[in-house]
Amino acid sequence: MLIAFNKPFNVLCQFTDRSDPPRRTLAEFGLPPRVYAAGRLDYDSEGLLLLTDDGTLANRLTDPRHKQPKTYWVQVEGAPTDAQLDTLRRGVTLNDGPTRPATVARLDQAPALWPRDPPVRFRKSVPDAWLSVTISEGRNRQVRRMTAAVGLPTLRLVRAAMGGTLLGDLAPGTWRAL
């Protein structure tokens, strides 16, 4: 079984949380029993999360050796320059080593997304922009660290695709079997 789920903002990619007070988890969304997240999506990130009951499939989807592309829509603070975008495309050196090259494009307009609760902070004096970033590895908070490394802090991060699976029009907190 493979499920596409639109993970809302501030939800953990697990079914339990031992913190006090407990945070929201996948348990509240009526997912089928015995499925687990194939990979992670940060607590403060949104969008496509794949879940499966098949360990072999989960490994194929998440192991960096299989180089499954993951595409994110990233709202960044600042106006990206060509030099910043080229640096992201070539790969960025992070504290845990260099990243693989990324496919990066500036989006002419914001993607058609649901409102976020709470909303992203808005500052009149600081521009923001949307990028499409595709990576083929999945380090902890990688896209956020990459954009920060080139001087473009991430304000909002939404996974739009993983492998050949697209988020599509799936509403936050809803899922579909694939």
C-alpha positions in Angstrom: 0.0 0.0 0.0 1.2 3.5 -0.9 -0.5 6.6 0.3 0.0 10.3 -0.6 -0.7 12.6 2.3 -0.6 16.4 2.4 1.1 17.0 5.7 -0.1 20.3 7.3 2.3 22.8 9.0 3.4 21.9 12.5 2.6 18.1 12.3 5.1 15.5 13.2 5.8 12.7 10.6 5.1 10.0 13.2 2.1 8.6 15.0 3.1 9.4 18.6 4.8 12.2 20.5 6.2 12.1 24.0 6.9 15.8 24.3 5.0 17.9 26.9 2.7 19.3 25.7 2.3 16.8 22.9 2.5 18.0 19.3 0.2 17.1 16.5 1.0 13.8 14.8 -0.2 11.7 11.9 -2.5 9.8 14.3 -5.3 12.4 13.9 -5.8 12.0 10.2 -7.5 8.6 9.8 -4.7 6.9 7.9 -4.9 3.2 7.4 -3.3 1.0 10.1 0.3 -0.2 9.8 1.5 2.5 7.4 4.6 4.5 8.2 6.2 7.6 6.6 8.6 6.8 3.8 11.1 9.5 4.7 10.5 12.7 6.7 9.2 16.1 6.2 10.1 18.6 8.9 7.6 19.6 11.6 7.5 23.2 10.1 7.3 22.0 6.5 4.2 21.1 4.6 3.1 19.1 1.6 3.6 15.6 0.1 4.4 12.8 2.5 4.4 9.2 1.2 3.4 6.5 3.6 3.6 2.7 3.1 3.3 -0.6 4.8 6.1 -2.0 2.5 9.6 -1.7 4.0 11.3 -2.4 0.7 9.3 0.3 -1.1 10.0 2.7 1.7 13.7 2.1 1.3 13.6 2.5 -2.5 11.8 5.8 -2.1 14.1 7.3 0.6 17.6 5.8 0.3 19.9 8.4 -1.3 21.5 5.6 -3.5 18.2 5.5 -5.5 18.4 9.3 -6.1 14.6 9.8 -6.0 14.0 13.5 -6.9 12.1 15.6 -4.4 10.6 18.9 -5.5 9.9 21.7 -3.1 8.2 25.1 -3.5 10.2 27.4 -1.3 9.3 30.9 -0.3 12.5 32.8 0.5 13.3 36.1 2.1 15.0 38.4 -0.3 15.2 38.8 -4.1 17.3 35.9 -5.4 20.2 36.9 -7.7 21.4 34.8 -10.6 24.6 34.1 -8.7 22.7 32.8 -5.7 20.6 30.5 -7.9 23.7 29.3 -9.7 25.3 28.4 -6.4 22.3 26.3 -5.4 22.4 24.6 -8.8 26.0 23.7 -8.5 25.6 22.4 -4.9 26.3 24.1 -1.6 28.8 23.2 1.0 27.0 22.6 4.4 28.5 21.8 7.7 28.0 18.1 6.9 29.6 18.3 3.5 28.7 19.4 -0.1 25.2 18.8 -1.5 24.6 17.3 -4.8 23.6 19.8 -7.5 20.0 20.9 -7.4 17.5 21.9 -10.1 16.4 25.5 -9.2 14.0 27.8 -10.9 12.6 31.2 -9.9 8.8 31.0 -10.0 7.1 34.1 -11.6 4.3 33.9 -9.1 3.5 32.1 -5.8 2.0 28.6 -6.3 -1.7 28.2 -5.7 -1.5 27.1 -2.0 -3.8 26.9 0.9 -3.4 29.6 3.6 -1.0 28.6 6.3 -1.9 28.9 10.0 -0.2 30.8 11.4 0.6 32.8 8.3 4.2 33.5 7.2 5.5 36.8 8.6 5.2 39.6 6.1 7.6 42.5 6.1 6.9 45.5 3.9 10.6 46.5 3.6 11.9 43.0 2.7 10.9 41.3 -0.5 10.3 37.6 -0.8 10.3 35.2 -3.8 9.2 31.7 -4.6 11.6 29.0 -6.0 11.2 25.5 -7.2 14.0 23.4 -5.8 14.6 19.7 -6.8 17.1 17.7 -4.8 18.0 14.0 -5.0 19.2 13.5 -1.4 17.4 14.1 1.8 19.6 15.5 4.6 18.0 17.0 7.7 16.5 20.4 6.9 18.6 20.3 3.7 16.6 22.8 1.5 16.4 25.3 4.4 20.1 25.0 5.0 20.9 25.4 1.3 18.9 28.6 0.9 20.3 30.0 4.1 23.8 29.3 2.9 23.3 31.5 -0.1 21.7 34.3 1.9 18.0 33.4 1.2 16.4 32.3 4.5 13.3 30.0 3.9 10.0 31.4 5.1 7.8 28.5 3.8 8.6 25.1 2.4 6.1 22.9 0.6 7.0 19.5 -0.9 5.3 19.4 -4.3 6.5 16.0 -5.6 8.5 12.9 -4.6 9.7 10.6 -7.3 6.8 10.4 -9.8 4.1 11.3 -7.3 2.7 14.8 -7.3 0.9 16.6 -4.5 -1.7 17.8 -6.9 -4.9 19.3 -5.4 -4.7 17.2 -2.2 -5.9 19.5 0.6 -3.9 19.7 3.9 -4.6 16.9 6.2 -6.1 14.6 3.5 -4.7 11.6 1.8 -5.3 9.3 -1.2 -4.2 5.7 -1.9 -1.9 5.4 -4.9 
